[in-house]
Amino acid sequence: MKQVFLIIQVEFRMCVVFHKRNI
């Protein structure tokens, strides 16, 4: 369960960074 949460956090972070770079 902890691993899944960590993966989701990383994915969310990457998505945010991608959006920031796009804008």
PDB file of N, H, CA, C and O in Angstrom:
ATOM      1  N   MET A   1       0.846  -1.202   0.000  1.00  0.00           N
ATOM      2  CA  MET A   1       0.000   0.000   0.000  1.00  0.00           C
ATOM      3  C   MET A   1       0.882   1.252   0.000  1.00  0.00           C
ATOM      4  O   MET A   1       0.576   2.226  -0.688  1.00  0.00           O
ATOM      5  N   LYS A   2       1.954   1.227   0.756  1.00  0.00           N
ATOM      6  H   LYS A   2       2.202   0.436   1.314  1.00  0.00           H
ATOM      7  CA  LYS A   2       2.838   2.401   0.797  1.00  0.00           C
ATOM      8  C   LYS A   2       3.482   2.620  -0.575  1.00  0.00           C
ATOM      9  O   LYS A   2       3.628   3.757  -1.023  1.00  0.00           O
ATOM     10  N   GLN A   3       3.863   1.531  -1.233  1.00  0.00           N
ATOM     11  H   GLN A   3       3.744   0.607  -0.869  1.00  0.00           H
ATOM     12  CA  GLN A   3       4.504   1.649  -2.556  1.00  0.00           C
ATOM     13  C   GLN A   3       3.559   2.304  -3.550  1.00  0.00           C
ATOM     14  O   GLN A   3       3.962   3.174  -4.323  1.00  0.00           O
ATOM     15  N   VAL A   4       2.306   1.885  -3.528  1.00  0.00           N
ATOM     16  H   VAL A   4       1.978   1.179  -2.900  1.00  0.00           H
ATOM     17  CA  VAL A   4       1.320   2.437  -4.473  1.00  0.00           C
ATOM     18  C   VAL A   4       1.187   3.940  -4.248  1.00  0.00           C
ATOM     19  O   VAL A   4       1.167   4.717  -5.203  1.00  0.00           O
ATOM     20  N   PHE A   5       1.098   4.345  -2.989  1.00  0.00           N
ATOM     21  H   PHE A   5       1.115   3.714  -2.213  1.00  0.00           H
ATOM     22  CA  PHE A   5       0.967   5.776  -2.670  1.00  0.00           C
ATOM     23  C   PHE A   5       2.184   6.540  -3.187  1.00  0.00           C
ATOM     24  O   PHE A   5       2.049   7.640  -3.722  1.00  0.00           O
ATOM     25  N   LEU A   6       3.353   5.963  -3.027  1.00  0.00           N
ATOM     26  H   LEU A   6       3.463   5.069  -2.592  1.00  0.00           H
ATOM     27  CA  LEU A   6       4.588   6.618  -3.483  1.00  0.00           C
ATOM     28  C   LEU A   6       4.560   6.784  -5.003  1.00  0.00           C
ATOM     29  O   LEU A   6       4.904   7.845  -5.524  1.00  0.00           O
ATOM     30  N   ILE A   7       4.155   5.744  -5.698  1.00  0.00           N
ATOM     31  H   ILE A   7       3.877   4.882  -5.274  1.00  0.00           H
ATOM     32  CA  ILE A   7       4.100   5.798  -7.170  1.00  0.00           C
ATOM     33  C   ILE A   7       3.117   6.879  -7.616  1.00  0.00           C
ATOM     34  O   ILE A   7       3.406   7.649  -8.532  1.00  0.00           O
ATOM     35  N   ILE A   8       1.953   6.931  -6.963  1.00  0.00           N
ATOM     36  H   ILE A   8       1.718   6.305  -6.219  1.00  0.00           H
ATOM     37  CA  ILE A   8       0.941   7.943  -7.333  1.00  0.00           C
ATOM     38  C   ILE A   8       1.519   9.335  -7.109  1.00  0.00           C
ATOM     39  O   ILE A   8       1.315  10.228  -7.931  1.00  0.00           O
ATOM     40  N   GLN A   9       2.239   9.529  -6.004  1.00  0.00           N
ATOM     41  H   GLN A   9       2.404   8.803  -5.337  1.00  0.00           H
ATOM     42  CA  GLN A   9       2.831  10.829  -5.711  1.00  0.00           C
ATOM     43  C   GLN A   9       3.824  11.217  -6.804  1.00  0.00           C
ATOM     44  O   GLN A   9       3.829  12.359  -7.263  1.00  0.00           O
ATOM     45  N   VAL A  10       4.651  10.285  -7.216  1.00  0.00           N
ATOM     46  H   VAL A  10       4.647   9.357  -6.843  1.00  0.00           H
ATOM     47  CA  VAL A  10       5.656  10.558  -8.259  1.00  0.00           C
ATOM     48  C   VAL A  10       4.956  10.910  -9.573  1.00  0.00           C
ATOM     49  O   VAL A  10       5.337  11.865 -10.251  1.00  0.00           O
ATOM     50  N   GLU A  11       3.937  10.137  -9.924  1.00  0.00           N
ATOM     51  H   GLU A  11       3.628   9.361  -9.374  1.00  0.00           H
ATOM     52  CA  GLU A  11       3.211  10.399 -11.180  1.00  0.00           C
ATOM     53  C   GLU A  11       2.589  11.786 -11.136  1.00  0.00           C
ATOM     54  O   GLU A  11       2.658  12.536 -12.109  1.00  0.00           O
ATOM     55  N   PHE A  12       1.976  12.125  -9.996  1.00  0.00           N
ATOM     56  H   PHE A  12       1.919  11.516  -9.205  1.00  0.00           H
ATOM     57  CA  PHE A  12       1.335  13.441  -9.860  1.00  0.00           C
ATOM     58  C   PHE A  12       2.377  14.544  -9.999  1.00  0.00           C
ATOM     59  O   PHE A  12       2.135  15.553 -10.661  1.00  0.00           O
ATOM     60  N   ARG A  13       3.511  14.353  -9.388  1.00  0.00           N
ATOM     61  H   ARG A  13       3.708  13.533  -8.851  1.00  0.00           H
ATOM     62  CA  ARG A  13       4.584  15.356  -9.439  1.00  0.00           C
ATOM     63  C   ARG A  13       5.048  15.546 -10.889  1.00  0.00           C
ATOM     64  O   ARG A  13       5.219  16.675 -11.351  1.00  0.00           O
ATOM     65  N   MET A  14       5.247  14.443 -11.589  1.00  0.00           N
ATOM     66  H   MET A  14       5.109  13.526 -11.214  1.00  0.00           H
ATOM     67  CA  MET A  14       5.689  14.521 -12.991  1.00  0.00           C
ATOM     68  C   MET A  14       4.641  15.240 -13.837  1.00  0.00           C
ATOM     69  O   MET A  14       4.975  16.047 -14.704  1.00  0.00           O
ATOM     70  N   CYS A  15       3.369  14.939 -13.573  1.00  0.00           N
ATOM     71  H   CYS A  15       3.097  14.283 -12.869  1.00  0.00           H
ATOM     72  CA  CYS A  15       2.281  15.576 -14.333  1.00  0.00           C
ATOM     73  C   CYS A  15       2.311  17.086 -14.090  1.00  0.00           C
ATOM     74  O   CYS A  15       2.179  17.867 -15.032  1.00  0.00           O
ATOM     75  N   VAL A  16       2.482  17.494 -12.848  1.00  0.00           N
ATOM     76  H   VAL A  16       2.589  16.859 -12.083  1.00  0.00           H
ATOM     77  CA  VAL A  16       2.514  18.923 -12.513  1.00  0.00           C
ATOM     78  C   VAL A  16       3.694  19.588 -13.215  1.00  0.00           C
ATOM     79  O   VAL A  16       3.550  20.672 -13.782  1.00  0.00           O
ATOM     80  N   VAL A  17       4.846  18.951 -13.180  1.00  0.00           N
ATOM     81  H   VAL A  17       4.963  18.071 -12.720  1.00  0.00           H
ATOM     82  CA  VAL A  17       6.043  19.520 -13.820  1.00  0.00           C
ATOM     83  C   VAL A  17       5.812  19.648 -15.323  1.00  0.00           C
ATOM     84  O   VAL A  17       6.170  20.655 -15.934  1.00  0.00           O
ATOM     85  N   PHE A  18       5.208  18.612 -15.909  1.00  0.00           N
ATOM     86  H   PHE A  18       4.917  17.794 -15.412  1.00  0.00           H
ATOM     87  CA  PHE A  18       4.947  18.632 -17.355  1.00  0.00           C
ATOM     88  C   PHE A  18       4.018  19.793 -17.707  1.00  0.00           C
ATOM     89  O   PHE A  18       4.241  20.502 -18.688  1.00  0.00           O
ATOM     90  N   HIS A  19       2.981  19.979 -16.902  1.00  0.00           N
ATOM     91  H   HIS A  19       2.800  19.404 -16.104  1.00  0.00           H
ATOM     92  CA  HIS A  19       2.038  21.069 -17.155  1.00  0.00           C
ATOM     93  C   HIS A  19       2.731  22.422 -17.020  1.00  0.00           C
ATOM     94  O   HIS A  19       2.493  23.329 -17.818  1.00  0.00           O
ATOM     95  N   LYS A  20       3.572  22.551 -16.028  1.00  0.00           N
ATOM     96  H   LYS A  20       3.765  21.815 -15.381  1.00  0.00           H
ATOM     97  CA  LYS A  20       4.289  23.825 -15.823  1.00  0.00           C
ATOM     98  C   LYS A  20       5.197  24.115 -17.014  1.00  0.00           C
ATOM     99  O   LYS A  20       5.287  25.257 -17.464  1.00  0.00           O
ATOM    100  N   ARG A  21       5.860  23.101 -17.518  1.00  0.00           N
ATOM    101  H   ARG A  21       5.787  22.172 -17.153  1.00  0.00           H
ATOM    102  CA  ARG A  21       6.767  23.300 -18.661  1.00  0.00           C
ATOM    103  C   ARG A  21       5.964  23.639 -19.912  1.00  0.00           C
ATOM    104  O   ARG A  21       6.384  24.449 -20.739  1.00  0.00           O
ATOM    105  N   ASN A  22       4.806  23.007 -20.034  1.00  0.00           N
ATOM    106  H   ASN A  22       4.464  22.349 -19.363  1.00  0.00           H
ATOM    107  CA  ASN A  22       3.962  23.249 -21.205  1.00  0.00           C
ATOM    108  C   ASN A  22       3.484  24.702 -21.213  1.00  0.00           C
ATOM    109  O   ASN A  22       3.449  25.345 -22.262  1.00  0.00           O
ATOM    110  N   ILE A  23       3.122  25.203 -20.053  1.00  0.00           N
ATOM    111  H   ILE A  23       3.151  24.680 -19.201  1.00  0.00           H
ATOM    112  CA  ILE A  23       2.627  26.586 -19.934  1.00  0.00           C
ATOM    113  C   ILE A  23       3.834  27.515 -19.839  1.00  0.00           C
ATOM    114  O   ILE A  23       3.671  28.731 -19.732  1.00  0.00           O
TER     115      ILE A  23
END
